[in-house]
Amino acid sequence: MARLLLIEDEELLGEMIVEGLEAARHELAWCRNGAEGFERACEGGWAVILLDLMLPGMDGWSVCRRLRDRRDTTPILMLTARDEVEEKVRGLELGADDYLTKPFAFPEFKARIAALLRRERLQRRRTIQVADLVIDTDLHEVTRAGKSVALTRREFELLEALAARAGHVVSKEALRALWGGDAEVGSNTIDVHMVALRRKLDSERPENARLFHTVYGLGYVLREPSGEAQP
């Protein structure tokens, strides 16, 4: 079962989609105009967004663009009665993940949703993202604002542990446990590696755009920058 958001103003089609997807044991929320759909999408927690293009209030292209501008990576399946290649290309360039032309066969519709769900599960296992910091846990690659950052093995392990608990304080003891009580990991070793991480990932950022923070007496926390403006 997945939590899906449908943004569609056609009543008959919307009712058919809701009935069919709920029968497939998905949880579905249905918005009938673009502005309402955008607000619901911003709440987060959706597995896939099913987005019509021709909507009252705010069209589907605008909804998609504004979500991607917010760094919302929720998979988007665009639905439209228009079959022109240019329209499909425009939607994909704005950040949509797939495109389905109306009228469509419901088995194909469900199959496309299932494919997006599989892709998203794989993506969640492979990457961790905090603001513009992206960590590929399979390839041990790190980027910030699209720029590759080279880390040592221990720096990467510390970063991965902090990112996995983003927004929460992680104690020095918990970080030292990553290395199984290695005798080489003295009381200042974590601090040294944290200084290196901050230098590589935060040093060129203004104070209100930094990710790494020390909570004195408790440990460290990696969190979204407080100074980034939200649309």
Legacy VTK file of the C-alpha trace (Angstrom):
# vtk DataFile Version 3.0
C-alpha trace
ASCII
DATASET POLYDATA
POINTS 231 float
0.000 0.000 0.000
1.217 3.499 -0.841
0.039 7.012 0.013
-0.851 8.733 -3.269
-1.958 12.276 -4.095
-4.305 12.784 -7.067
-4.627 16.315 -8.480
-7.390 16.066 -11.098
-10.457 18.221 -11.843
-12.408 15.737 -13.987
-15.019 14.253 -11.660
-15.715 11.007 -13.529
-12.052 10.258 -14.112
-11.172 11.152 -10.534
-13.867 8.878 -9.143
-12.645 6.026 -11.367
-9.042 6.527 -10.248
-9.961 6.724 -6.557
-12.110 3.605 -6.752
-9.524 1.630 -8.703
-6.515 2.587 -6.580
-8.306 2.118 -3.274
-9.322 -1.343 -4.499
-5.596 -1.925 -5.068
-5.128 -1.075 -1.338
-3.538 2.348 -1.854
-4.367 5.331 0.357
-5.502 8.223 -1.821
-6.115 11.957 -1.340
-7.889 13.812 -4.164
-7.575 17.541 -4.896
-9.644 19.136 -7.659
-7.578 22.235 -8.445
-3.913 23.079 -8.790
-3.564 25.485 -5.864
-5.120 23.040 -3.398
-3.084 20.203 -4.868
0.148 22.148 -4.484
-0.623 22.874 -0.823
-1.369 19.220 -0.120
1.763 18.133 -1.988
3.856 20.444 0.207
2.692 18.535 3.274
5.011 15.726 2.151
4.822 12.010 2.788
3.404 11.116 -0.641
4.754 8.087 -2.485
3.614 9.355 -5.924
1.790 12.475 -7.126
-0.717 11.917 -9.981
-0.890 15.316 -11.641
-3.295 16.501 -14.345
-1.990 19.328 -16.533
-5.114 21.331 -17.338
-6.233 22.406 -13.866
-8.119 25.410 -12.519
-6.266 27.756 -10.191
-2.753 26.585 -11.090
-1.882 24.362 -14.036
0.039 21.118 -13.680
3.245 22.524 -15.138
3.292 25.233 -12.467
2.589 22.713 -9.708
5.456 20.509 -10.918
7.886 23.399 -11.296
7.133 24.837 -7.866
7.537 21.451 -6.194
10.900 20.886 -7.856
11.967 24.428 -6.919
11.365 23.354 -3.302
13.671 20.338 -3.866
10.661 18.044 -3.511
11.704 14.796 -5.208
8.376 12.959 -4.908
7.769 11.010 -8.163
5.233 12.774 -10.415
3.107 11.007 -13.037
1.567 13.612 -15.340
-1.869 12.993 -16.842
-3.161 14.893 -19.854
-5.475 14.678 -22.836
-2.840 16.391 -24.987
-0.591 14.028 -26.922
1.861 16.494 -28.507
5.524 15.565 -28.088
6.354 19.146 -27.110
3.929 18.978 -24.188
5.448 15.741 -22.928
8.970 17.118 -23.234
7.985 20.269 -21.350
6.573 18.249 -18.467
9.627 16.003 -18.246
11.999 18.975 -18.385
10.141 20.555 -15.464
10.833 17.444 -13.392
7.986 14.996 -14.028
9.025 11.339 -13.863
6.485 9.868 -16.287
3.679 10.930 -18.602
0.387 9.233 -19.472
-2.058 10.403 -22.124
-5.831 10.248 -21.560
-7.773 8.131 -22.131
-5.606 5.373 -20.707
-6.091 1.725 -19.816
-6.279 1.335 -16.050
-3.882 -1.673 -15.931
-1.229 0.481 -17.640
-1.927 3.310 -15.196
-1.403 0.984 -12.214
1.725 -0.484 -13.805
3.274 2.971 -14.225
2.535 3.817 -10.597
4.082 0.515 -9.513
7.204 1.266 -11.571
7.574 4.681 -9.909
7.135 3.118 -6.476
9.855 0.540 -7.209
12.194 3.239 -8.485
11.574 5.394 -5.422
12.256 2.502 -3.031
15.564 1.838 -4.761
16.429 5.525 -4.682
15.682 5.796 -0.959
17.994 2.870 -0.270
20.749 4.364 -2.371
20.819 8.044 -1.390
20.342 10.323 1.575
19.638 14.006 0.957
19.737 16.918 3.407
19.113 20.275 1.718
21.566 20.367 -1.219
23.803 17.659 0.283
23.391 14.270 -1.450
25.074 11.100 -0.178
25.216 8.015 -2.409
25.559 5.215 0.120
26.258 2.564 -2.529
28.973 4.387 -4.432
30.308 6.326 -1.415
29.969 9.592 -3.332
29.013 12.954 -1.852
27.902 16.160 -3.565
26.823 19.520 -2.242
24.972 21.891 -4.561
25.904 19.479 -7.353
29.659 19.725 -6.664
31.520 16.519 -5.840
33.273 16.384 -2.447
36.077 13.902 -1.735
35.955 12.344 1.743
38.075 9.796 3.549
36.448 6.525 4.582
35.984 7.670 8.181
34.683 11.065 7.166
32.116 9.350 4.957
31.039 7.007 7.759
30.535 9.925 10.138
28.608 11.902 7.534
26.367 8.945 6.699
25.583 8.373 10.385
24.691 12.034 10.926
22.628 12.246 7.734
20.667 9.121 8.619
19.594 10.941 11.809
19.309 14.408 10.260
17.709 16.870 12.659
18.628 14.765 15.713
21.681 15.026 17.949
24.105 12.106 17.633
26.465 11.630 20.574
30.228 11.193 20.272
29.853 7.775 21.873
27.430 6.682 19.154
29.801 7.953 16.467
32.797 6.205 18.024
30.774 2.979 18.055
30.888 3.074 14.239
34.437 1.793 14.518
33.773 -0.856 17.140
35.724 0.753 19.934
38.907 0.936 17.838
41.776 1.887 20.147
42.948 4.468 17.604
39.742 6.432 18.104
40.712 8.649 21.021
38.614 11.316 22.716
39.529 13.967 20.141
39.379 11.827 17.007
35.697 12.509 16.325
36.323 16.240 16.738
39.188 16.116 14.239
37.067 14.357 11.631
34.189 16.773 12.213
36.495 19.730 11.643
37.531 18.143 8.329
33.910 17.529 7.309
32.943 21.100 8.104
35.910 22.434 6.174
34.984 20.408 3.098
31.216 20.914 3.192
30.429 24.048 5.198
33.432 26.388 5.290
32.448 28.462 2.237
28.826 28.855 3.396
27.381 31.744 5.418
26.503 30.870 8.993
22.771 30.553 8.290
23.373 28.104 5.411
25.546 25.605 7.284
24.549 22.005 7.893
26.834 20.891 10.738
26.237 22.007 14.320
27.804 21.134 17.663
25.487 20.665 20.626
27.952 21.157 23.443
28.026 18.357 25.969
25.780 16.168 23.786
27.251 15.663 20.304
26.612 16.768 16.740
23.600 17.357 14.525
23.220 17.657 10.756
20.149 19.728 9.866
18.585 21.831 7.137
19.974 25.394 7.018
17.722 27.743 8.965
18.443 30.661 6.692
17.269 29.179 3.400
14.198 30.949 2.105
11.206 28.746 1.357
8.840 29.638 -1.465
LINES 1 232
231 0 1 2 3 4 5 6 7 8 9 10 11 12 13 14 15 16 17 18 19 20 21 22 23 24 25 26 27 28 29 30 31 32 33 34 35 36 37 38 39 40 41 42 43 44 45 46 47 48 49 50 51 52 53 54 55 56 57 58 59 60 61 62 63 64 65 66 67 68 69 70 71 72 73 74 75 76 77 78 79 80 81 82 83 84 85 86 87 88 89 90 91 92 93 94 95 96 97 98 99 100 101 102 103 104 105 106 107 108 109 110 111 112 113 114 115 116 117 118 119 120 121 122 123 124 125 126 127 128 129 130 131 132 133 134 135 136 137 138 139 140 141 142 143 144 145 146 147 148 149 150 151 152 153 154 155 156 157 158 159 160 161 162 163 164 165 166 167 168 169 170 171 172 173 174 175 176 177 178 179 180 181 182 183 184 185 186 187 188 189 190 191 192 193 194 195 196 197 198 199 200 201 202 203 204 205 206 207 208 209 210 211 212 213 214 215 216 217 218 219 220 221 222 223 224 225 226 227 228 229 230
